[in-house]
Amino acid sequence: MGRIRSTTEQIIRKLREAEVEISKGSTVALAVRKIGVPSRPTTAEEESAGTSADH
């Protein structure tokens, strides 16, 4: 699956949305999930996929 590239304006909008969520008392992890940022695979997921973060 390919990567989706975001414009600078889209990134800034997402960061502002996250900032608002955090200021309302949300955790960073919840704010990130709420704005739709995909999570990075954990080491175990990378190993099962045959990739490694230690390139």
Contacts in CASP RR format, 6 or more apart in sequence:
PFRMAT RR
TARGET T0000
AUTHOR 0000-0000-0000
METHOD contacts of the structure
MODEL  1
MGRIRSTTEQIIRKLREAEVEISKGSTVALAVRKIGVPSRPTTAEEESAG
TSADH
6 14 0 8 1.000
14 35 0 8 1.000
14 36 0 8 1.000
14 37 0 8 1.000
17 31 0 8 1.000
17 34 0 8 1.000
17 35 0 8 1.000
18 28 0 8 1.000
18 31 0 8 1.000
18 32 0 8 1.000
18 34 0 8 1.000
18 35 0 8 1.000
21 30 0 8 1.000
21 31 0 8 1.000
21 34 0 8 1.000
21 35 0 8 1.000
22 28 0 8 1.000
22 31 0 8 1.000
26 34 0 8 1.000
32 39 0 8 1.000
33 39 0 8 1.000
41 49 0 8 1.000
43 53 0 8 1.000
46 52 0 8 1.000
46 53 0 8 1.000
END
